């Protein structure tokens, strides 16, 4: 496996009003944002299925080049999108020959907006950057195929997803205020980012790479919210979502490349070097809110939590040429179809999205699922997982 050499700069986690506010309100929130002056980048993921349960915020400083999609067309206009004059005629002409667009029209409800229809998405956008707009249809459709590829059977889908992609934060705020109702106050605390709610993804432009990165991550939650009969435990849902944070654009399609996710790899390497790895049984039963509170002496446990779940899902998919892939598929298929062999009460809670999940549910169902679908020999599994973690970070270089 070929890994790019990476340089990661980790800065000390700082107390942040957003983090504190969200923790006080006990909401589930996973957030990534840049704190550095040179790379003011962040994205944030809200998982509403669990949001009433957990409190979570993640702070991580990484080089801008580590997040998002790999080298491809780079719009010279992304950083100055705010200054681009929206022009329907010009944009529609520019997008006329874009493969994958099934229908293009004005967005009725929004002045200066486009409604782009692809095979599986209604994209409603006020984005004015033409080069980025040209890539969005291919990106969401590539992501859709990648989500489907996690499952051994295709999900039949006649209803298209709705994705809102605003050009400006103010537009995103106005929409969020209306869309999230009584929860708006919390969502609006997102400084830079996006969320998925009721199978709808709501994002705004935070730069090309980061926007695509979060659209890929949130798109998985959107897919699960629509298609899966059961809600997934934290480790699995977030671990799979990280697979779609990095990609490469090549000849009109996006190829998702989790092996290039240097944010996760760098965090994993740091945890290994510093002895901050979360033991497997703690990892799979932990929810993001618990991770945010720290683990042992690791104040950045929330980042470790995500990095280890990223590695855990990759382990299940890749270890020993796919030795455990069938276990991974069976676990996801059970969630998709609502056929997990777990206690009835746990299954009912997983299926009923009107019922808030609890930390106890996340803990118990993770243990039962792991023992039923993955392994009963945790010690051997953990040894193999650790070995895999060391292998995938071998060529990653941390820079202090
Ligand atoms: Zn997420």
Boltz pocket constraint, residues with backbone or C-beta under 6 A from the ligand:
constraints:
  - pocket:
      binder: B
      contacts: [[A, 30], [A, 45], [A, 46], [A, 47], [A, 217], [A, 221], [A, 237], [A, 238], [A, 241]]
      max_distance: 6.0
